[in-house]
Amino acid sequence: MRKLLVVLLALCGPMYGQVVQYGKVMEWSEQGSPLVGVTLTTPSEHDCQPTISDSKGGFRLRFSEHHVGDVIHDITARKTGYEVVNVHVARSWTLTTADTLAIIMAPKAKMKEARSQYYGMSSLMELNGMWFREGDRAIEVESPIYSFHINRYGYDMAASDVDVDIPMTQVVNDKMFTVIVANEYYQQEQQVPYAIHDGEIFREYCLKTLGIPEDHIHLVNDATLNNIRFEVDWLSSVLEAHHGEVRGIFYYAGHGIPDEVNRNAYLMPVDGYVGNLNSGYGLDDLYAQLGSVSADAVFYFIDACFSGATRDGNMLAQSRGVTVNSKDGVLQGNAVSITAAQGNETAYAYTEKSHGMFTYYLLKKLKETRGDVSIGELADYLNAQVARMSVEACSKSQHPTATGTIEEWREMKLR
């Protein structure tokens, strides 16, 4: 009777909306060995519980709110010392019960070689999440493991000096915790060129140059409102748990939106609407929540503007077409904030460097100083360089702004 019940439940499962995606995690090698103990998760909006690969590398993801044919974004595969090789699969795939989802992973030290071989490229181009850029067409890639097409962005990616030869430190900065939100692909608004690239390279500097342990860094690409809330909750909880002897970094690249009535500023999730402030995340709310914990310091780096403009200087689709002189958020607790632009300015892209202009110079200063730079020196450098380059490249001014609640904040360092 029990066996019959199990069979009936298995057959009836799809009637109740549950779809099971089968998959396998393999280690990059000629043999394609199964990889055991990989934790696989999907963003919270997919309503799918985490799972772990078994002794044969197999896993099952159960979706109760999705149907066959739905597109699933951003599966995360974690195993200490490993990274995903076939990043385009992890980034976006279609839910199916007919095929097995293949995740290929390799040791970090062999990642460049693995991706180069996997994608069948004679010389590996920089990967930004999952995309290569090549001319005006999609690249068709054939590999011994997988065959697929990669569509290009609507813009090209240029090589940047800050993306290579990132300085390494021997310092273990284990009293620092970091959240990085990089929002590029908006569901209702224009995309933010290079935002994901900004976030991923900033993560590399946090890890390599600032010495922050990998498990102390959360990077979220294309974050929804709930994603942002979750990460801010995590950061505030972990800071509070250390009873003051700890510091935090919150980095954001993406759209900002202003309240056109009271001029308050909001971070814009990828599922947000310019015309609905309830779909945004208030900058004051961010400052209030992280400022309420007893941390030694919280550093904010915000590569966004809150005037209603986009990185190319145009206006967001649902805005009124005029810039708004937004107010700076009110810092709370022990905090330092460096934002990309003043109230009515635009936070521009630096197309030649494939970064936001603010983020490019932030990374450049960290590279030049090998991370050994005071916040005051960093702020002065950003203001001078971004103000100069914004006029040269965009014919308009952009002035990063630094504020702090700590008396000696200009002398503080990130490690």
C-alpha positions in Angstrom: 0.0 0.0 0.0 2.8 2.4 0.9 4.5 1.7 -2.5 1.3 2.4 -4.3 0.9 5.7 -2.4 4.5 6.7 -3.4 3.8 6.0 -7.0 0.5 7.9 -7.0 2.2 10.9 -5.4 5.0 10.8 -7.9 2.5 10.7 -10.8 0.3 13.4 -9.3 3.1 15.8 -8.3 2.9 17.9 -11.5 -0.9 18.3 -11.0 -0.1 20.3 -7.8 2.4 22.6 -9.6 5.6 20.9 -8.5 8.2 20.6 -11.2 11.5 18.8 -10.5 14.6 19.8 -12.4 17.2 17.0 -12.4 20.8 17.9 -12.8 24.4 16.8 -12.3 27.5 18.6 -11.2 30.7 17.5 -12.8 34.3 18.5 -12.3 36.1 19.8 -15.3 38.4 17.1 -16.5 38.7 14.7 -19.4 36.7 12.1 -17.5 34.1 14.5 -16.3 34.1 13.2 -12.7 31.0 13.8 -10.6 31.4 16.5 -7.9 30.0 15.6 -4.5 28.8 18.1 -1.8 28.1 21.1 -4.0 25.4 23.3 -2.5 22.9 24.6 -5.2 20.5 27.5 -4.6 18.3 29.7 -6.6 17.0 33.2 -5.8 14.2 33.4 -3.3 11.5 34.4 -5.8 11.8 30.9 -7.4 10.5 29.3 -4.2 13.0 26.4 -4.5 14.8 24.9 -1.5 18.6 24.5 -1.6 20.0 21.1 -2.4 23.3 19.3 -2.3 24.9 17.1 -5.0 25.1 13.4 -4.1 27.8 10.8 -4.5 27.2 10.7 -8.2 27.0 14.5 -8.6 23.3 14.3 -9.0 20.8 16.9 -7.6 17.1 17.7 -7.8 15.6 21.2 -7.7 11.9 21.3 -6.8 9.9 24.2 -8.0 6.3 24.6 -6.6 5.5 28.0 -8.2 6.9 27.4 -11.7 6.0 25.5 -14.8 7.9 23.7 -17.5 9.2 26.3 -20.0 9.8 29.0 -17.4 13.2 30.7 -17.4 15.1 30.3 -14.2 17.9 32.9 -13.4 21.0 32.7 -11.3 21.5 29.2 -9.9 24.4 29.4 -7.4 26.7 26.4 -7.1 29.1 26.5 -4.1 31.9 24.3 -3.1 35.0 25.5 -1.3 37.8 26.1 -3.7 35.7 25.7 -6.8 33.9 28.0 -9.3 31.5 27.4 -12.1 33.0 26.9 -15.6 29.9 27.1 -17.8 28.7 30.4 -16.4 26.0 30.9 -19.1 24.1 27.8 -17.8 24.2 29.0 -14.2 23.1 32.4 -15.3 19.9 31.4 -17.2 18.2 28.2 -18.2 14.8 26.9 -19.0 12.9 24.6 -16.6 12.4 21.2 -18.1 11.7 17.6 -16.9 13.1 16.0 -20.0 16.8 17.1 -19.8 19.5 17.0 -17.1 20.9 20.4 -16.1 24.7 20.1 -16.3 26.9 22.3 -14.1 30.7 22.1 -14.7 33.0 23.3 -11.9 36.8 23.6 -11.6 39.3 24.5 -9.0 39.8 28.3 -8.9 43.5 27.9 -9.8 42.6 26.2 -13.0 39.6 28.4 -13.9 41.1 30.3 -16.8 42.3 27.2 -18.5 39.0 25.4 -17.9 36.9 28.2 -19.3 39.2 28.6 -22.3 38.9 24.9 -23.1 35.2 24.7 -22.4 34.2 27.6 -24.5 36.5 26.5 -27.3 38.3 29.9 -27.5 41.9 30.0 -28.6 42.5 32.9 -26.2 40.1 33.5 -23.3 38.3 36.8 -23.4 37.1 38.3 -20.1 33.9 36.8 -18.8 31.4 39.1 -17.3 29.0 36.8 -15.6 28.2 34.8 -18.7 28.8 36.9 -21.8 31.5 37.3 -24.4 31.5 40.2 -26.8 32.4 39.6 -30.4 31.4 41.9 -33.2 27.8 42.4 -34.1 26.6 38.9 -33.9 26.1 36.1 -31.4 29.0 33.7 -30.9 28.2 30.1 -31.6 30.4 27.9 -29.4 30.9 24.2 -29.8 32.7 22.3 -27.0 33.1 18.6 -26.3 30.7 19.0 -23.3 28.1 21.4 -24.5 26.8 23.3 -27.6 25.1 26.7 -27.3 24.8 30.2 -28.5 25.8 33.3 -26.6 24.0 36.5 -27.4 25.9 39.7 -27.0 24.8 42.9 -25.2 23.8 46.0 -27.0 27.2 47.4 -26.3 30.8 46.3 -26.5 33.2 45.5 -23.7 36.6 47.0 -23.8 39.5 45.7 -21.8 40.3 47.7 -18.7 43.5 48.2 -16.8 41.8 47.7 -13.5 40.5 44.3 -14.4 43.9 42.6 -14.6 46.9 42.2 -12.3 44.8 42.9 -9.3 47.1 43.4 -6.3 47.2 40.6 -3.7 47.6 41.1 0.0 48.7 38.8 2.8 46.5 40.6 5.2 43.5 38.6 6.5 40.8 41.2 6.9 38.4 38.9 8.8 36.7 41.7 10.7 35.1 43.0 7.5 31.9 41.8 5.9 30.6 43.0 2.5 27.5 43.1 0.5 27.8 43.9 -3.2 24.6 44.6 -5.3 25.1 45.0 -9.0 21.9 45.7 -10.9 22.1 45.8 -14.7 19.1 44.0 -16.3 16.0 45.9 -15.3 12.6 44.3 -16.0 10.9 47.6 -16.8 13.6 50.2 -17.2 16.8 50.7 -19.3 19.7 48.5 -18.4 22.7 49.9 -16.5 25.8 49.3 -18.7 28.7 47.5 -17.0 27.0 47.3 -13.5 27.5 43.6 -13.2 31.1 44.0 -14.4 31.5 46.7 -11.7 30.2 44.4 -8.9 32.3 41.4 -9.9 35.5 43.3 -10.2 34.9 45.1 -7.0 34.4 41.7 -5.4 37.8 40.7 -6.7 39.4 43.7 -5.0 37.7 43.0 -1.8 38.9 39.4 -1.9 42.5 39.9 -3.2 43.5 43.5 -2.3 41.5 44.1 0.9 42.0 40.6 2.1 38.3 40.0 3.0 37.6 36.2 3.3 35.4 34.8 0.5 32.6 33.7 2.8 32.4 37.3 4.2 31.5 38.7 0.8 28.0 38.4 -0.7 27.6 39.4 -4.4 24.1 39.7 -5.8 23.6 40.4 -9.5 20.3 41.8 -10.7 18.8 42.0 -7.2 15.0 42.2 -6.6 13.6 44.2 -3.7 13.5 41.0 -1.6 17.1 40.2 -2.5 18.2 43.6 -1.3 16.2 43.3 1.9 17.7 39.8 2.5 21.3 41.0 2.0 20.9 44.1 4.2 19.3 41.8 6.9 22.3 39.5 6.6 24.8 42.2 6.9 23.1 43.9 9.9 22.8 40.5 11.6 26.4 39.5 11.2 27.7 42.9 12.2 25.5 42.9 15.3 26.7 39.4 16.2 30.2 40.6 16.6 29.3 43.2 19.3 31.0 46.2 17.8 34.5 44.8 16.9 33.6 44.5 13.2 33.2 46.6 10.1 31.0 46.4 7.0 31.0 47.5 3.3 27.8 48.0 1.3 28.5 48.6 -2.5 25.8 49.3 -5.0 25.8 49.8 -8.8 22.5 50.3 -10.6 19.7 52.8 -10.9 18.7 55.2 -8.2 15.3 57.0 -8.2 14.2 60.2 -6.5 10.9 61.0 -4.8 9.9 64.0 -6.8 7.9 65.4 -3.9 10.2 65.3 -0.9 13.4 64.5 -2.9 14.3 61.4 -0.9 16.6 58.9 -2.7 15.9 55.2 -3.4 18.0 52.3 -4.7 16.1 50.7 -7.6 15.7 46.9 -7.6 15.5 45.2 -11.0 11.8 44.5 -10.5 11.2 48.2 -9.5 9.2 50.9 -11.2 10.2 54.5 -11.4 6.6 55.6 -10.8 6.2 53.5 -7.7 8.5 54.4 -4.8 7.2 51.4 -2.8 9.1 49.2 -5.3 12.3 51.0 -4.4 14.6 50.6 -1.3 15.1 53.9 0.5 18.6 55.1 1.0 17.5 56.4 4.5 16.2 52.9 5.3 19.5 51.4 4.3 21.4 53.9 6.5 19.0 53.4 9.4 19.2 49.6 9.5 22.9 49.3 9.2 23.4 52.3 11.4 21.4 50.7 14.2 24.0 48.0 14.8 27.1 48.4 17.0 29.7 48.2 14.3 33.0 49.9 14.4 32.2 51.4 10.9 30.1 50.8 7.9 31.4 52.0 4.5 29.0 52.8 1.7 30.0 53.0 -2.0 27.0 54.0 -4.1 27.6 54.1 -7.9 24.2 55.5 -8.8 22.6 58.9 -9.1 19.2 59.9 -7.7 18.2 62.5 -10.2 16.1 60.3 -12.5 18.9 59.9 -15.1 20.6 56.9 -16.6 24.3 56.2 -17.0 24.2 57.6 -20.6 22.6 60.9 -19.4 19.1 60.1 -20.6 16.1 59.9 -18.3 14.5 56.7 -17.0 11.5 55.7 -19.1 8.8 56.5 -16.5 10.3 59.7 -15.2 9.0 63.2 -16.1 12.1 63.9 -18.2 13.5 66.5 -15.8 16.3 65.9 -13.3 15.4 66.1 -9.6 17.9 67.5 -7.1 17.6 64.7 -4.6 18.6 64.9 -1.0 21.5 63.0 0.5 20.5 60.2 2.8 20.9 60.7 6.6 23.8 58.6 7.8 23.3 56.9 11.1 25.7 55.0 13.5 29.4 54.9 12.7 29.3 55.3 8.9 31.1 56.8 5.9 29.4 57.1 2.6 30.9 57.9 -0.8 28.3 58.4 -3.5 29.0 58.8 -7.3 27.3 62.1 -7.9 25.6 65.0 -6.3 21.8 65.5 -6.1 20.9 66.6 -9.6 23.9 65.0 -11.5 24.2 61.9 -13.5 26.5 58.9 -12.6 28.0 58.2 -16.0 29.5 55.1 -17.6 33.1 55.2 -18.6 32.6 53.3 -21.9 36.3 53.1 -22.7 37.0 51.2 -19.5 33.7 49.1 -19.4 32.8 50.4 -15.9 30.8 53.0 -14.2 33.1 56.1 -14.1 32.9 56.2 -10.3 33.7 52.5 -9.9 36.5 52.6 -12.4 38.4 55.3 -10.4 37.5 53.6 -7.1 39.2 50.4 -8.4 42.1 52.3 -9.9 43.0 53.9 -6.6 42.8 50.6 -4.8 45.1 49.1 -7.5 47.6 52.0 -7.4 47.8 51.9 -3.5 47.4 48.1 -3.2 44.5 48.8 -0.9 46.6 50.8 1.5 44.7 54.1 1.2 42.8 56.3 3.7 39.2 57.1 3.0 40.0 60.8 2.8 42.7 60.2 0.1 40.3 57.9 -1.7 37.4 60.5 -1.6 39.7 63.3 -2.8 41.0 61.2 -5.6 37.5 60.2 -6.7 36.2 63.7 -6.7 39.2 65.1 -8.7 39.3 62.3 -11.3 35.6 61.8 -11.9 35.0 65.5 -12.0 37.7 65.9 -14.7 36.8 62.8 -16.8 33.0 63.5 -16.7 33.6 66.8 -18.4 36.1 65.4 -20.9 34.1 62.3 -21.9 30.5 63.5 -21.3 30.7 67.3 -21.4 28.9 67.4 -18.0 30.1 67.4 -14.4 29.9 64.6 -12.0 31.1 65.1 -8.4 31.4 62.2 -6.0 30.4 63.2 -2.5 31.9 61.8 0.8 30.3 62.2 4.2 31.0 60.5 7.6 29.6 60.5 11.1 33.0 59.4 12.6 35.2 62.2 13.8 38.4 60.8 12.2 36.8 59.1 9.2 39.2 60.6 6.7 42.1 58.8 8.3 40.3 55.4 8.4 41.3 52.6 6.0 39.4 49.6 4.5 41.9 47.1 6.0 
